Amino acid sequence: MKRCIIITALLDCRLFDVYQRCENDYIICADGGVLIAEKCGIVPDVVLGDLDSVETIDKKYNFIKHPKEKDDTDTLLCIKYGMEKGFKDFLIIGGIGGRLDHTVANLQTLAFCQDNGIKATILSKDAVCTMISDGGRCEIPKMKGFYISVFAYSDSCKGVSIKGTKYELYDKELKNTFPLGVSNEFKDEKAVISVDKGKLLIIASRA
């Protein structure tokens, strides 16, 4: 199954060199993300949103306009559209590092993805975010100059294990009122993280 890429409003084009683009990626731009895609020579399959920030752009793209007053963020609209297309693997490029409320909304979008049984990752200039839950497991490759942190996104996360890091953890409980998992360091070539119950937010952040 192909991967679905969601492009949000980015700061620059360098992120496109990081995410290891595949020819068969299905690309959705969230509203103003199409301005960045066009600047970087990326042709999206579809552009979704209220389109308030792209009124002057060439209408050669496939636009799907939504009302400005809506419950879903533009990024969540893109996720739901991709789900309707049958995608289960999403990469959101951008999405964090700008307005704090938008960042929180996009982290909540990761939780929405978990509730719907799909994989989603957010890639920004200085961080990579993903989430696992209820028996989930993931591997995070070592990134030079990055710390790795885990946080209970649900009230608690039980059976949390972290291997391949300076501070390892085995079958422990983390709660969302105590940030015990912040600022760990890679020791091996990858960190292996798992959780038995609950939603676990995983963030690799540039030092």
N, C-alpha and C positions, 0 to 999 in steps of 0.2 A: 504493500500500500504506500502511495506517495505521501510525502510530508507536506503539511500546510504551513506556509510562512506568513506571518502577519507583520506588516511594516507599519510602525507608528511614527510619529514625528521625531526624527532623530537629530542629533547635533551635527553629525558629519557622516561621510560615506565609509569611513574606515571599518565600521562594523560589518560591512558586507564582505570584507576580506577575512573576517574572523569566523563566520558561521559555517564555512565550508559548503558553499552553495552547490546544489545538485541540479542537473538540467531538468529533471522532472518535478521539481518543487512546484507546488501550486501556490501562487502568491496573491495574497489579499492585502490591499492597502487600507488602513483605517484612516479615512478622511484625509487630513493634511499629509499623511505619510506618502501619498502619491507625489507630492512636490519633491520629497527627498529621493524617492525611487527614480523619478524622471531625471533629476540632477545626476544620479549615479548610473544612469543607463539601464535601469531595471524596468521591465515592462510587466505590470501586474495583470493577473487574469481578471480581477474585479476590484473595484473601489467601493467601499461601504461607508456610510455615515450620513450626517446631516449636510455635509459638503459645504459648510459655511466658509471654510478656509480655502476652497479650491474653485471659487466662482470664475476666476480668470483663466483657468487652465484649459488647454485644448481638450475638446470633448471626444477625442479619439478613443478614450478608454471606455471600458464597460462600467458604467456608474449605476449603483443602486442607492437611491436617496431615501433617507429616513427622516421623520420629523425632528426638528431640533429639540422639542420638548418630548423626551422619551425616558423610559426607566433604565434601559441598557446603555452602558458606555459604548463608544465606537469599537473599542477592542472586544468587548463582550459580544457585540453584534457580529463581529468577524468570526469569533469562536463558534457561535451558534450557526452561522452560515456554513462554516467548514464542517461542523458536525452533520448538518443536513446533507452535505456532499459525501459523508461517510468517512471523513478523516478522524483518526484517533491519535495522531502525533502532530503537535503544534509547536512552532518556535515563534515567539513574539520578540521582534527586534525593536529595541527601544523600550518604552513603557515605564521606565523608572529613572529617577534622577532629575526630573523636572518638578512640577507641582507635587507637593506631598500628598494631597488628596487623590491625585491621579495615580500616584505610586501605590497607595493603599488600595485603591480600587482594582489595580491590576494584580496585586497580591491576592485579593479576594477572588479574582478571576481564576487564579491557580486553584483555589479551593473549589470553585465551581467545577472546574475540570475534573478534580478528584472525585467529586460527588457523581460525576457522569461517566466515570471509568475511562477517561482519556488522559494522555500524557501531554504536559505542557511545560515549556521552559521559557523564561524571559532572559534575553541577552541584551545587556547595555554596555556602554563603554567601560564601566568600572565594576560591573557585577554580573553574576549569573545566578538566577533564582529558579528553583523548582520545588515541587512538593510531592511527598509520598504519603500513603495512608494504609492502615489496616492490612498488615502483611507485606507492604511494599518494600522494595529494595532498589537502591541506585548506586552507581559508581560515578565518582567525579574525578576526572583526570587531574593530575597535579598541574597547577598553573603557577608559573614563577611570579613572585611578588603578590600572591593572593592569600588571604586568610579564608578559612572555611568555618561557617557557623551553622548551627541547627537550633530551631526554636519550636516549641509546642505551639501550633496554631489553634488546635482545639484546646479545651480546658486542660487536658493532660495528654501526654503520649506515653504509652506503656511499652516496655520491651524494646527500648531504643538501644541500638548498638552502633558504634563507630569504630572502624578499623582503618589502619594506614595513616593515622594522624599522630601528632605528638601526644595528645591527650585522648586516649582511647576510652570507650565506654562499652559496657556489656550488660545488656538486659536491664536497663535502668528506666526510671520514670522521670520525665520532664514535665514541668507545669508552665502554663503561660503567664504566671506571675513571678517567675524567677529565671532570668536569662543565663542559665548555667552554660549553655552550649555556644556562647559567643567567642569569636577570635581564636579558634583552634588553628593549628598549623599542619600542612602536609608533611608527612614523613616518608611515605612510600610514593610510588608513581601514580597511585590513585587512592582515593578515600572511598571506603565501602560503608554505606549507611543503610540501616533497616529499622523498621518500626513494626511492632505487633498490632497495636491499636491506637487510633488517633491520627490526626493530620500533622505531619512534621514538615515545617518549612526549612529549606536548605538554601543557604546563600554563600557563594564564593565572592569575596570582595577584594578589590585591589587595595593593597596596603597604602 
